[in-house]
Amino acid sequence: MQKEVGKLKIGVLALQGAFFEHVEILEKLGVQTSEVRTVEDLAGLDGLIIPGGESTTMNLLIGEIKKVMKKLPIFGTCAGAIILAQNFMDIEVERNAYGSQLDSFEDDFQFNGHNIHGIFIRAPKILKVGDGVEVLAKNSKDEIVLVREDRYLASTFHPELTEDTKIHEYFLDMIIQNS
Ligand code: GLN
């Protein structure tokens, strides 16, 4: 039987980085949330969000959590997408791919028939995707910015920094469809 959105419990990895905005969006969508810092915090979760931040630091901190969290649906934004690429997904990313001058920018593009205003902050670029990876959105420069592979979703932009909840809703739908 499929779960209802209100019954979902989604954790946000809170070891480092910008996790609070994700918690706020999830609350707006009516799901239960919790901050994840230890393996124990992963118990009972239906999904996990890995936020933006500093992927090298986050990779060092996730240590033993990594093995347990890989079984969950995961949505990674920016540094979170880098973590997914380095550990779980068949995608190749380049960190800080927009260099220092252009390290932050905003761009409008389409996703599922909706306009998305994407905020890119020292964003990575997705250079290559494997056969099992679905490209869900490209930005106005035709660069891949949102991808899915099974239960993993990765964006190079920060959907938690706008009022738009579409990408988070998509993640929740992914979980519900598989429940
Ligand atoms: N540049 C960061 C990194 O490589 C990612 C930036 C972000 O998450 N906003 O980890």
Backbone and ligand atoms as CSV (ligand in chain L), in Angstrom:
chain,resi,resn,atom,element,x,y,z
A,1,MET,N,N,0.833,-1.202,0.000
A,1,MET,CA,C,0.000,0.000,0.000
A,1,MET,C,C,0.877,1.266,0.000
A,2,GLN,N,N,0.442,2.266,-0.744
A,2,GLN,CA,C,1.250,3.482,-0.797
A,2,GLN,C,C,1.083,4.324,0.460
A,3,LYS,N,N,2.185,4.928,0.864
A,3,LYS,CA,C,2.146,5.802,2.049
A,3,LYS,C,C,1.583,7.172,1.688
A,4,GLU,N,N,1.013,7.853,2.682
A,4,GLU,CA,C,0.566,9.230,2.458
A,4,GLU,C,C,1.706,10.177,2.815
A,5,VAL,N,N,1.705,11.355,2.166
A,5,VAL,CA,C,2.773,12.322,2.415
A,5,VAL,C,C,2.898,12.641,3.910
A,6,GLY,N,N,1.756,12.831,4.576
A,6,GLY,CA,C,1.761,13.203,5.990
A,6,GLY,C,C,2.361,12.151,6.906
A,7,LYS,N,N,2.487,10.913,6.390
A,7,LYS,CA,C,3.039,9.845,7.221
A,7,LYS,C,C,4.527,9.646,6.971
A,8,LEU,N,N,5.052,10.354,5.977
A,8,LEU,CA,C,6.469,10.171,5.665
A,8,LEU,C,C,7.336,10.845,6.714
A,9,LYS,N,N,8.477,10.211,6.991
A,9,LYS,CA,C,9.454,10.843,7.878
A,9,LYS,C,C,10.771,10.972,7.105
A,10,ILE,N,N,11.166,12.207,6.897
A,10,ILE,CA,C,12.361,12.464,6.091
A,10,ILE,C,C,13.437,13.092,6.970
A,11,GLY,N,N,14.627,12.517,6.922
A,11,GLY,CA,C,15.749,13.060,7.682
A,11,GLY,C,C,16.557,14.016,6.822
A,12,VAL,N,N,17.164,14.989,7.462
A,12,VAL,CA,C,18.078,15.876,6.745
A,12,VAL,C,C,19.438,15.758,7.426
A,13,LEU,N,N,20.436,15.378,6.645
A,13,LEU,CA,C,21.783,15.225,7.197
A,13,LEU,C,C,22.254,16.578,7.731
A,14,ALA,N,N,22.578,16.610,9.016
A,14,ALA,CA,C,22.838,17.902,9.663
A,14,ALA,C,C,24.230,17.946,10.280
A,15,LEU,N,N,25.155,17.257,9.634
A,15,LEU,CA,C,26.524,17.239,10.163
A,15,LEU,C,C,27.231,18.539,9.828
A,16,GLN,N,N,26.825,19.141,8.716
A,16,GLN,CA,C,27.533,20.300,8.195
A,16,GLN,C,C,26.687,20.876,7.079
A,17,GLY,N,N,26.764,22.176,6.849
A,17,GLY,CA,C,26.107,22.759,5.683
A,17,GLY,C,C,24.719,23.313,5.957
A,18,ALA,N,N,24.006,23.608,4.843
A,18,ALA,CA,C,22.754,24.363,4.908
A,18,ALA,C,C,21.559,23.435,4.972
A,19,PHE,N,N,21.344,22.821,6.148
A,19,PHE,CA,C,20.271,21.823,6.245
A,19,PHE,C,C,18.927,22.412,6.651
A,20,PHE,N,N,18.940,23.561,7.339
A,20,PHE,CA,C,17.701,24.039,7.940
A,20,PHE,C,C,16.624,24.408,6.916
A,21,GLU,N,N,17.030,24.975,5.799
A,21,GLU,CA,C,16.064,25.356,4.756
A,21,GLU,C,C,15.318,24.133,4.226
A,22,HIS,N,N,16.008,22.997,4.172
A,22,HIS,CA,C,15.325,21.762,3.744
A,22,HIS,C,C,14.272,21.359,4.759
A,23,VAL,N,N,14.614,21.467,6.029
A,23,VAL,CA,C,13.662,21.116,7.095
A,23,VAL,C,C,12.414,21.983,6.944
A,24,GLU,N,N,12.614,23.284,6.693
A,24,GLU,CA,C,11.471,24.209,6.558
A,24,GLU,C,C,10.566,23.831,5.379
A,25,ILE,N,N,11.183,23.505,4.239
A,25,ILE,CA,C,10.375,23.123,3.064
A,25,ILE,C,C,9.598,21.844,3.352
A,26,LEU,N,N,10.243,20.879,3.978
A,26,LEU,CA,C,9.572,19.606,4.278
A,26,LEU,C,C,8.394,19.841,5.222
A,27,GLU,N,N,8.603,20.724,6.189
A,27,GLU,CA,C,7.512,21.017,7.129
A,27,GLU,C,C,6.344,21.664,6.405
A,28,LYS,N,N,6.687,22.559,5.459
A,28,LYS,CA,C,5.651,23.211,4.654
A,28,LYS,C,C,4.837,22.175,3.874
A,29,LEU,N,N,5.493,21.098,3.464
A,29,LEU,CA,C,4.808,20.051,2.688
A,29,LEU,C,C,4.087,19.046,3.593
A,30,GLY,N,N,4.205,19.240,4.889
A,30,GLY,CA,C,3.447,18.410,5.817
A,30,GLY,C,C,4.070,17.085,6.191
A,31,VAL,N,N,5.365,16.905,5.907
A,31,VAL,CA,C,6.000,15.643,6.306
A,31,VAL,C,C,6.711,15.819,7.642
A,32,GLN,N,N,6.924,14.691,8.322
A,32,GLN,CA,C,7.695,14.746,9.571
A,32,GLN,C,C,9.176,14.810,9.210
A,33,THR,N,N,9.920,15.572,9.981
A,33,THR,CA,C,11.348,15.711,9.666
A,33,THR,C,C,12.192,15.423,10.898
A,34,SER,N,N,13.463,15.094,10.641
A,34,SER,CA,C,14.390,15.003,11.765
A,34,SER,C,C,15.794,15.294,11.259
A,35,GLU,N,N,16.622,15.790,12.144
A,35,GLU,CA,C,18.009,16.074,11.779
A,35,GLU,C,C,18.835,14.827,12.049
A,36,VAL,N,N,19.678,14.479,11.072
A,36,VAL,CA,C,20.449,13.238,11.180
A,36,VAL,C,C,21.928,13.547,11.443
A,37,ARG,N,N,22.424,12.986,12.541
A,37,ARG,CA,C,23.840,13.145,12.860
A,37,ARG,C,C,24.531,11.822,13.154
A,38,THR,N,N,23.733,10.802,13.487
A,38,THR,CA,C,24.321,9.501,13.836
A,38,THR,C,C,23.580,8.386,13.098
A,39,VAL,N,N,24.143,7.191,13.130
A,39,VAL,CA,C,23.495,6.021,12.523
A,39,VAL,C,C,22.116,5.808,13.144
A,40,GLU,N,N,22.024,5.993,14.447
A,40,GLU,CA,C,20.746,5.787,15.159
A,40,GLU,C,C,19.662,6.717,14.621
A,41,ASP,N,N,20.042,7.930,14.229
A,41,ASP,CA,C,19.064,8.897,13.715
A,41,ASP,C,C,18.420,8.434,12.402
A,42,LEU,N,N,19.028,7.440,11.745
A,42,LEU,CA,C,18.484,6.983,10.456
A,42,LEU,C,C,17.328,6.001,10.639
A,43,ALA,N,N,17.162,5.483,11.855
A,43,ALA,CA,C,16.121,4.484,12.103
A,43,ALA,C,C,14.732,5.080,11.850
A,44,GLY,N,N,13.909,4.347,11.130
A,44,GLY,CA,C,12.522,4.754,10.904
A,44,GLY,C,C,12.320,5.804,9.831
A,45,LEU,N,N,13.386,6.195,9.148
A,45,LEU,CA,C,13.227,7.213,8.101
A,45,LEU,C,C,12.753,6.594,6.788
A,46,ASP,N,N,11.985,7.383,6.019
A,46,ASP,CA,C,11.560,6.958,4.686
A,46,ASP,C,C,12.480,7.523,3.609
A,47,GLY,N,N,13.268,8.513,3.966
A,47,GLY,CA,C,14.166,9.124,2.996
A,47,GLY,C,C,15.108,10.087,3.689
A,48,LEU,N,N,16.124,10.512,2.945
A,48,LEU,CA,C,17.148,11.386,3.521
A,48,LEU,C,C,17.526,12.472,2.519
A,49,ILE,N,N,17.754,13.688,3.024
A,49,ILE,CA,C,18.270,14.761,2.169
A,49,ILE,C,C,19.697,15.087,2.603
A,50,ILE,N,N,20.590,15.155,1.618
A,50,ILE,CA,C,21.955,15.602,1.902
A,50,ILE,C,C,22.061,17.030,1.364
A,51,PRO,N,N,22.271,18.010,2.234
A,51,PRO,CA,C,22.203,19.416,1.804
A,51,PRO,C,C,23.494,19.905,1.139
A,52,GLY,N,N,23.489,21.192,0.783
A,52,GLY,CA,C,24.699,21.826,0.296
A,52,GLY,C,C,25.634,22.094,1.462
A,53,GLY,N,N,26.856,22.378,1.144
A,53,GLY,CA,C,27.857,22.619,2.182
A,53,GLY,C,C,29.226,22.442,1.570
A,54,GLU,N,N,30.053,21.671,2.219
A,54,GLU,CA,C,31.398,21.411,1.703
A,54,GLU,C,C,31.556,19.901,1.593
A,55,SER,N,N,31.571,19.402,0.350
A,55,SER,CA,C,31.504,17.950,0.173
A,55,SER,C,C,32.693,17.208,0.773
A,56,THR,N,N,33.887,17.822,0.734
A,56,THR,CA,C,35.060,17.127,1.301
A,56,THR,C,C,34.878,16.919,2.804
A,57,THR,N,N,34.430,17.961,3.482
A,57,THR,CA,C,34.196,17.866,4.930
A,57,THR,C,C,33.085,16.858,5.206
A,58,MET,N,N,31.992,16.970,4.433
A,58,MET,CA,C,30.856,16.081,4.673
A,58,MET,C,C,31.240,14.624,4.455
A,59,ASN,N,N,32.025,14.368,3.407
A,59,ASN,CA,C,32.473,13.000,3.120
A,59,ASN,C,C,33.268,12.423,4.283
A,60,LEU,N,N,34.081,13.262,4.910
A,60,LEU,CA,C,34.864,12.799,6.062
A,60,LEU,C,C,33.944,12.490,7.235
A,61,LEU,N,N,32.895,13.313,7.390
A,61,LEU,CA,C,32.030,13.166,8.555
A,61,LEU,C,C,31.024,12.020,8.437
A,62,ILE,N,N,30.657,11.640,7.201
A,62,ILE,CA,C,29.579,10.635,7.119
A,62,ILE,C,C,30.059,9.239,7.531
A,63,GLY,N,N,31.333,8.964,7.419
A,63,GLY,CA,C,31.919,7.706,7.900
A,63,GLY,C,C,30.997,6.510,7.908
A,64,GLU,N,N,30.652,6.054,9.104
A,64,GLU,CA,C,29.863,4.809,9.236
A,64,GLU,C,C,28.388,4.995,8.853
A,65,ILE,N,N,27.910,6.241,8.826
A,65,ILE,CA,C,26.505,6.478,8.445
A,65,ILE,C,C,26.285,6.047,6.986
A,66,LYS,N,N,27.370,6.183,6.204
A,66,LYS,CA,C,27.301,5.952,4.761
A,66,LYS,C,C,26.671,4.607,4.394
A,67,LYS,N,N,27.136,3.550,5.068
A,67,LYS,CA,C,26.663,2.198,4.738
A,67,LYS,C,C,25.164,2.056,5.003
A,68,VAL,N,N,24.697,2.651,6.078
A,68,VAL,CA,C,23.288,2.503,6.450
A,68,VAL,C,C,22.415,3.408,5.576
A,69,MET,N,N,22.879,4.620,5.300
A,69,MET,CA,C,22.026,5.555,4.565
A,69,MET,C,C,21.851,5.168,3.104
A,70,LYS,N,N,22.770,4.375,2.567
A,70,LYS,CA,C,22.683,4.044,1.142
A,70,LYS,C,C,21.429,3.236,0.807
A,71,LYS,N,N,20.800,2.644,1.818
A,71,LYS,CA,C,19.577,1.842,1.578
A,71,LYS,C,C,18.331,2.723,1.446
A,72,LEU,N,N,18.456,3.980,1.819
A,72,LEU,CA,C,17.298,4.893,1.795
A,72,LEU,C,C,17.204,5.641,0.469
A,73,PRO,N,N,16.005,6.140,0.127
A,73,PRO,CA,C,15.933,7.121,-0.950
A,73,PRO,C,C,16.699,8.370,-0.484
A,74,ILE,N,N,17.529,8.920,-1.349
A,74,ILE,CA,C,18.330,10.090,-0.959
A,74,ILE,C,C,18.205,11.183,-2.008
A,75,PHE,N,N,18.025,12.401,-1.537
A,75,PHE,CA,C,18.029,13.590,-2.409
A,75,PHE,C,C,19.234,14.434,-2.001
A,76,GLY,N,N,20.160,14.648,-2.928
A,76,GLY,CA,C,21.356,15.441,-2.637
A,76,GLY,C,C,21.344,16.734,-3.420
A,77,THR,N,N,21.553,17.865,-2.724
A,77,THR,CA,C,21.613,19.148,-3.424
A,77,THR,C,C,23.041,19.696,-3.332
A,78,CYS,N,N,23.563,20.110,-4.469
A,78,CYS,CA,C,24.892,20.724,-4.563
A,78,CYS,C,C,25.969,19.834,-3.937
A,79,ALA,N,N,26.520,20.175,-2.775
A,79,ALA,CA,C,27.513,19.279,-2.156
A,79,ALA,C,C,26.903,17.890,-1.959
A,80,GLY,N,N,25.593,17.847,-1.669
A,80,GLY,CA,C,24.904,16.556,-1.515
A,80,GLY,C,C,24.925,15.747,-2.808
A,81,ALA,N,N,24.841,16.431,-3.946
A,81,ALA,CA,C,24.919,15.754,-5.243
A,81,ALA,C,C,26.324,15.192,-5.454
A,82,ILE,N,N,27.313,15.930,-4.962
A,82,ILE,CA,C,28.708,15.463,-5.085
A,82,ILE,C,C,28.899,14.195,-4.239
A,83,ILE,N,N,28.332,14.210,-3.040
A,83,ILE,CA,C,28.415,13.026,-2.169
A,83,ILE,C,C,27.768,11.815,-2.866
A,84,LEU,N,N,26.593,12.048,-3.483
A,84,LEU,CA,C,25.919,10.952,-4.191
A,84,LEU,C,C,26.797,10.445,-5.336
A,85,ALA,N,N,27.405,11.364,-6.078
A,85,ALA,CA,C,28.242,10.981,-7.217
A,85,ALA,C,C,29.470,10.190,-6.746
A,86,GLN,N,N,30.038,10.602,-5.628
A,86,GLN,CA,C,31.266,9.941,-5.167
A,86,GLN,C,C,31.000,8.599,-4.493
A,87,ASN,N,N,29.763,8.392,-4.044
A,87,ASN,CA,C,29.488,7.174,-3.276
A,87,ASN,C,C,28.448,6.236,-3.866
A,88,PHE,N,N,27.372,6.782,-4.426
A,88,PHE,CA,C,26.246,5.899,-4.756
A,88,PHE,C,C,25.746,5.937,-6.190
A,89,MET,N,N,25.911,7.046,-6.890
A,89,MET,CA,C,25.276,7.164,-8.207
A,89,MET,C,C,26.286,7.053,-9.341
A,90,ASP,N,N,25.764,6.628,-10.492
A,90,ASP,CA,C,26.609,6.479,-11.665
A,90,ASP,C,C,26.632,7.793,-12.463
A,91,ILE,N,N,27.147,8.840,-11.816
A,91,ILE,CA,C,27.289,10.134,-12.502
A,91,ILE,C,C,28.683,10.683,-12.193
A,92,GLU,N,N,29.190,11.439,-13.152
A,92,GLU,CA,C,30.516,12.038,-12.941
A,92,GLU,C,C,30.324,13.540,-12.765
A,93,VAL,N,N,30.850,14.096,-11.688
A,93,VAL,CA,C,30.685,15.535,-11.461
A,93,VAL,C,C,32.038,16.221,-11.330
A,94,GLU,N,N,32.026,17.498,-11.676
A,94,GLU,CA,C,33.224,18.321,-11.454
A,94,GLU,C,C,32.866,19.336,-10.376
A,95,ARG,N,N,33.607,19.339,-9.300
A,95,ARG,CA,C,33.325,20.287,-8.208
A,95,ARG,C,C,33.702,21.704,-8.633
A,96,ASN,N,N,33.018,22.685,-8.083
A,96,ASN,CA,C,33.328,24.099,-8.312
A,96,ASN,C,C,33.572,24.391,-9.797
A,97,ALA,N,N,32.727,23.814,-10.639
A,97,ALA,CA,C,32.991,23.817,-12.076
A,97,ALA,C,C,32.820,25.188,-12.724
A,98,TYR,N,N,32.207,26.132,-12.021
A,98,TYR,CA,C,31.975,27.449,-12.627
A,98,TYR,C,C,33.051,28.459,-12.247
A,99,GLY,N,N,34.095,27.995,-11.544
A,99,GLY,CA,C,35.232,28.852,-11.235
A,99,GLY,C,C,34.913,29.927,-10.227
A,100,SER,N,N,35.867,30.792,-9.963
A,100,SER,CA,C,35.676,31.748,-8.885
A,100,SER,C,C,34.848,32.971,-9.293
A,101,GLN,N,N,34.979,33.395,-10.554
A,101,GLN,CA,C,34.238,34.590,-10.968
A,101,GLN,C,C,32.741,34.346,-11.016
A,102,LEU,N,N,32.416,33.213,-11.573
A,102,LEU,CA,C,31.000,32.903,-11.764
A,102,LEU,C,C,30.539,31.879,-10.749
A,103,ASP,N,N,31.080,31.948,-9.538
A,103,ASP,CA,C,30.798,30.806,-8.671
A,103,ASP,C,C,29.382,30.777,-8.122
A,104,SER,N,N,28.635,31.879,-8.277
A,104,SER,CA,C,27.217,31.831,-7.941
A,104,SER,C,C,26.414,32.502,-9.050
A,105,PHE,N,N,25.310,31.891,-9.438
A,105,PHE,CA,C,24.440,32.488,-10.449
A,105,PHE,C,C,23.043,31.902,-10.333
A,106,GLU,N,N,22.100,32.574,-10.993
A,106,GLU,CA,C,20.728,32.079,-10.981
A,106,GLU,C,C,20.289,31.863,-12.419
A,107,ASP,N,N,19.382,30.930,-12.615
A,107,ASP,CA,C,18.996,30.586,-13.978
A,107,ASP,C,C,17.591,29.986,-13.969
A,108,ASP,N,N,16.844,30.222,-15.049
A,108,ASP,CA,C,15.501,29.665,-15.162
A,108,ASP,C,C,15.484,28.544,-16.191
A,109,PHE,N,N,14.799,27.468,-15.849
A,109,PHE,CA,C,14.711,26.335,-16.781
A,109,PHE,C,C,13.454,25.533,-16.474
A,110,GLN,N,N,13.187,24.545,-17.302
A,110,GLN,CA,C,11.961,23.753,-17.176
A,110,GLN,C,C,12.196,22.418,-16.489
A,111,PHE,N,N,11.217,22.047,-15.656
A,111,PHE,CA,C,11.224,20.703,-15.082
A,111,PHE,C,C,9.781,20.228,-15.041
A,112,ASN,N,N,9.480,19.122,-15.728
A,112,ASN,CA,C,8.124,18.558,-15.700
A,112,ASN,C,C,7.061,19.589,-16.085
A,113,GLY,N,N,7.375,20.478,-17.024
A,113,GLY,CA,C,6.413,21.489,-17.445
A,113,GLY,C,C,6.312,22.705,-16.525
A,114,HIS,N,N,7.181,22.786,-15.527
A,114,HIS,CA,C,7.169,23.936,-14.620
A,114,HIS,C,C,8.437,24.756,-14.829
A,115,ASN,N,N,8.294,26.080,-14.599
A,115,ASN,CA,C,9.502,26.900,-14.613
A,115,ASN,C,C,10.170,26.787,-13.246
A,116,ILE,N,N,11.467,26.534,-13.271
A,116,ILE,CA,C,12.219,26.459,-12.022
A,116,ILE,C,C,13.243,27.592,-12.019
A,117,HIS,N,N,13.303,28.291,-10.903
A,117,HIS,CA,C,14.339,29.300,-10.743
A,117,HIS,C,C,15.456,28.660,-9.915
A,118,GLY,N,N,16.558,28.359,-10.583
A,118,GLY,CA,C,17.637,27.623,-9.909
A,118,GLY,C,C,18.709,28.550,-9.363
A,119,ILE,N,N,19.090,28.317,-8.116
A,119,ILE,CA,C,20.180,29.082,-7.509
A,119,ILE,C,C,21.393,28.159,-7.420
A,120,PHE,N,N,22.478,28.590,-8.051
A,120,PHE,CA,C,23.695,27.773,-8.115
A,120,PHE,C,C,24.783,28.467,-7.296
A,121,ILE,N,N,25.281,27.803,-6.273
A,121,ILE,CA,C,26.302,28.401,-5.401
A,121,ILE,C,C,27.542,27.510,-5.391
A,122,ARG,N,N,28.594,27.998,-5.992
A,122,ARG,CA,C,29.819,27.186,-6.154
A,122,ARG,C,C,29.425,25.765,-6.574
A,123,ALA,N,N,28.611,25.733,-7.582
A,123,ALA,CA,C,27.944,24.480,-7.972
A,123,ALA,C,C,28.879,23.535,-8.722
A,124,PRO,N,N,28.577,22.248,-8.609
A,124,PRO,CA,C,29.278,21.271,-9.448
A,124,PRO,C,C,28.601,21.185,-10.814
A,125,LYS,N,N,29.289,20.574,-11.773
A,125,LYS,CA,C,28.677,20.287,-13.069
A,125,LYS,C,C,28.588,18.775,-13.200
A,126,ILE,N,N,27.472,18.308,-13.743
A,126,ILE,CA,C,27.346,16.873,-14.014
A,126,ILE,C,C,27.890,16.651,-15.426
A,127,LEU,N,N,29.032,15.967,-15.518
A,127,LEU,CA,C,29.718,15.827,-16.798
A,127,LEU,C,C,29.242,14.614,-17.593
A,128,LYS,N,N,28.892,13.560,-16.871
A,128,LYS,CA,C,28.543,12.305,-17.536
A,128,LYS,C,C,27.517,11.562,-16.700
A,129,VAL,N,N,26.574,10.903,-17.354
A,129,VAL,CA,C,25.637,10.064,-16.606
A,129,VAL,C,C,25.635,8.655,-17.192
A,130,GLY,N,N,25.485,7.655,-16.332
A,130,GLY,CA,C,25.453,6.258,-16.762
A,130,GLY,C,C,24.116,5.896,-17.380
A,131,ASP,N,N,24.020,4.672,-17.903
A,131,ASP,CA,C,22.822,4.211,-18.610
A,131,ASP,C,C,21.552,4.236,-17.754
A,132,GLY,N,N,21.708,3.947,-16.476
A,132,GLY,CA,C,20.520,3.873,-15.622
A,132,GLY,C,C,20.082,5.212,-15.054
A,133,VAL,N,N,20.689,6.284,-15.526
A,133,VAL,CA,C,20.407,7.595,-14.949
A,133,VAL,C,C,19.479,8.399,-15.868
A,134,GLU,N,N,18.439,8.945,-15.264
A,134,GLU,CA,C,17.462,9.739,-16.014
A,134,GLU,C,C,17.782,11.226,-15.821
A,135,VAL,N,N,17.918,11.944,-16.933
A,135,VAL,CA,C,18.153,13.386,-16.844
A,135,VAL,C,C,16.784,14.069,-16.735
A,136,LEU,N,N,16.522,14.734,-15.623
A,136,LEU,CA,C,15.198,15.327,-15.390
A,136,LEU,C,C,15.141,16.802,-15.769
A,137,ALA,N,N,16.279,17.491,-15.720
A,137,ALA,CA,C,16.281,18.911,-16.108
A,137,ALA,C,C,17.668,19.353,-16.541
A,138,LYS,N,N,17.630,20.283,-17.503
A,138,LYS,CA,C,18.866,20.947,-17.934
A,138,LYS,C,C,18.637,22.438,-17.792
A,139,ASN,N,N,19.685,23.194,-17.530
A,139,ASN,CA,C,19.514,24.639,-17.386
A,139,ASN,C,C,19.516,25.318,-18.759
A,140,SER,N,N,19.495,26.651,-18.772
A,140,SER,CA,C,19.376,27.357,-20.060
A,140,SER,C,C,20.638,27.215,-20.907
A,141,LYS,N,N,21.748,26.759,-20.276
A,141,LYS,CA,C,22.980,26.529,-21.045
A,141,LYS,C,C,23.085,25.073,-21.492
A,142,ASP,N,N,21.978,24.347,-21.343
A,142,ASP,CA,C,21.918,22.940,-21.736
A,142,ASP,C,C,22.806,22.038,-20.864
A,143,GLU,N,N,23.076,22.486,-19.650
A,143,GLU,CA,C,23.855,21.657,-18.721
A,143,GLU,C,C,22.893,20.855,-17.838
A,144,ILE,N,N,23.268,19.611,-17.569
A,144,ILE,CA,C,22.413,18.733,-16.747
A,144,ILE,C,C,22.437,19.228,-15.298
A,145,VAL,N,N,21.242,19.478,-14.738
A,145,VAL,CA,C,21.196,20.034,-13.368
A,145,VAL,C,C,20.360,19.205,-12.391
A,146,LEU,N,N,19.606,18.228,-12.924
A,146,LEU,CA,C,18.780,17.385,-12.040
A,146,LEU,C,C,18.718,15.981,-12.633
A,147,VAL,N,N,19.130,14.989,-11.850
A,147,VAL,CA,C,19.157,13.604,-12.333
A,147,VAL,C,C,18.600,12.655,-11.287
A,148,ARG,N,N,18.109,11.518,-11.804
A,148,ARG,CA,C,17.600,10.482,-10.904
A,148,ARG,C,C,18.150,9.121,-11.317
A,149,GLU,N,N,18.498,8.321,-10.348
A,149,GLU,CA,C,18.877,6.930,-10.601
A,149,GLU,C,C,18.233,6.095,-9.496
A,150,ASP,N,N,17.257,5.304,-9.865
A,150,ASP,CA,C,16.482,4.528,-8.877
A,150,ASP,C,C,15.990,5.432,-7.754
A,151,ARG,N,N,16.467,5.170,-6.532
A,151,ARG,CA,C,15.949,5.940,-5.387
A,151,ARG,C,C,16.814,7.161,-5.056
A,152,TYR,N,N,17.725,7.486,-5.922
A,152,TYR,CA,C,18.581,8.650,-5.685
A,152,TYR,C,C,18.249,9.803,-6.635
A,153,LEU,N,N,18.198,11.016,-6.062
A,153,LEU,CA,C,17.890,12.224,-6.830
A,153,LEU,C,C,18.984,13.252,-6.519
A,154,ALA,N,N,19.530,13.891,-7.551
A,154,ALA,CA,C,20.609,14.852,-7.314
A,154,ALA,C,C,20.386,16.126,-8.110
A,155,SER,N,N,20.557,17.282,-7.447
A,155,SER,CA,C,20.467,18.562,-8.151
A,155,SER,C,C,21.741,19.359,-7.890
A,156,THR,N,N,22.210,20.058,-8.924
A,156,THR,CA,C,23.415,20.874,-8.736
A,156,THR,C,C,23.044,22.260,-8.192
A,157,PHE,N,N,21.725,22.560,-8.190
A,157,PHE,CA,C,21.255,23.845,-7.663
A,157,PHE,C,C,20.618,23.631,-6.288
A,158,HIS,N,N,20.090,24.729,-5.720
A,158,HIS,CA,C,19.557,24.700,-4.350
A,158,HIS,C,C,18.051,24.957,-4.325
A,159,PRO,N,N,17.221,23.919,-4.507
A,159,PRO,CA,C,15.770,24.155,-4.504
A,159,PRO,C,C,15.240,24.590,-3.142
A,160,GLU,N,N,16.021,24.399,-2.106
A,160,GLU,CA,C,15.555,24.776,-0.752
A,160,GLU,C,C,15.678,26.287,-0.524
A,161,LEU,N,N,16.328,26.995,-1.453
A,161,LEU,CA,C,16.514,28.442,-1.263
A,161,LEU,C,C,15.467,29.290,-1.977
A,162,THR,N,N,14.498,28.642,-2.607
A,162,THR,CA,C,13.383,29.392,-3.200
A,162,THR,C,C,12.090,28.925,-2.522
A,163,GLU,N,N,11.009,29.621,-2.844
A,163,GLU,CA,C,9.706,29.258,-2.254
A,163,GLU,C,C,9.113,28.023,-2.941
A,164,ASP,N,N,9.650,27.710,-4.115
A,164,ASP,CA,C,9.108,26.638,-4.940
A,164,ASP,C,C,9.391,25.262,-4.300
A,165,THR,N,N,8.329,24.473,-4.139
A,165,THR,CA,C,8.512,23.169,-3.477
A,165,THR,C,C,8.509,21.985,-4.465
A,166,LYS,N,N,8.470,22.299,-5.783
A,166,LYS,CA,C,8.302,21.245,-6.795
A,166,LYS,C,C,9.325,20.102,-6.701
A,167,ILE,N,N,10.584,20.437,-6.502
A,167,ILE,CA,C,11.607,19.382,-6.531
A,167,ILE,C,C,11.486,18.496,-5.286
A,168,HIS,N,N,11.215,19.113,-4.160
A,168,HIS,CA,C,10.998,18.316,-2.939
A,168,HIS,C,C,9.753,17.436,-3.095
A,169,GLU,N,N,8.712,17.990,-3.728
A,169,GLU,CA,C,7.492,17.193,-3.957
A,169,GLU,C,C,7.802,15.987,-4.832
A,170,TYR,N,N,8.651,16.210,-5.843
A,170,TYR,CA,C,9.040,15.097,-6.724
A,170,TYR,C,C,9.733,14.003,-5.905
A,171,PHE,N,N,10.618,14.417,-4.999
A,171,PHE,CA,C,11.337,13.445,-4.156
A,171,PHE,C,C,10.347,12.648,-3.293
A,172,LEU,N,N,9.381,13.339,-2.710
A,172,LEU,CA,C,8.389,12.652,-1.877
A,172,LEU,C,C,7.561,11.681,-2.724
A,173,ASP,N,N,7.218,12.103,-3.947
A,173,ASP,CA,C,6.475,11.232,-4.863
A,173,ASP,C,C,7.256,9.964,-5.195
A,174,MET,N,N,8.553,10.153,-5.437
A,174,MET,CA,C,9.436,9.004,-5.713
A,174,MET,C,C,9.318,7.976,-4.588
A,175,ILE,N,N,9.315,8.470,-3.358
A,175,ILE,CA,C,9.267,7.581,-2.188
A,175,ILE,C,C,7.901,6.902,-2.106
A,176,ILE,N,N,6.848,7.701,-2.335
A,176,ILE,CA,C,5.494,7.159,-2.241
A,176,ILE,C,C,5.249,6.093,-3.323
A,177,GLN,N,N,5.710,6.372,-4.535
A,177,GLN,CA,C,5.534,5.402,-5.632
A,177,GLN,C,C,6.191,4.064,-5.314
A,178,ASN,N,N,7.288,4.114,-4.564
A,178,ASN,CA,C,8.026,2.879,-4.252
A,178,ASN,C,C,7.611,2.226,-2.946
A,179,SER,N,N,6.643,2.853,-2.235
A,179,SER,CA,C,6.313,2.296,-0.907
A,179,SER,C,C,5.209,1.245,-1.010
L,1,LIG,N1,N,31.584,23.833,-3.684
L,1,LIG,C1,C,31.012,22.943,-2.702
L,1,LIG,C2,C,31.702,21.595,-2.735
L,1,LIG,O1,O,32.420,21.310,-3.629
L,1,LIG,C3,C,29.532,22.764,-2.926
L,1,LIG,C4,C,28.830,24.094,-2.743
L,1,LIG,C5,C,27.449,23.994,-2.219
L,1,LIG,O2,O,27.003,22.970,-1.713
L,1,LIG,N2,N,26.744,25.092,-2.261
L,1,LIG,O3,O,31.496,20.807,-1.848
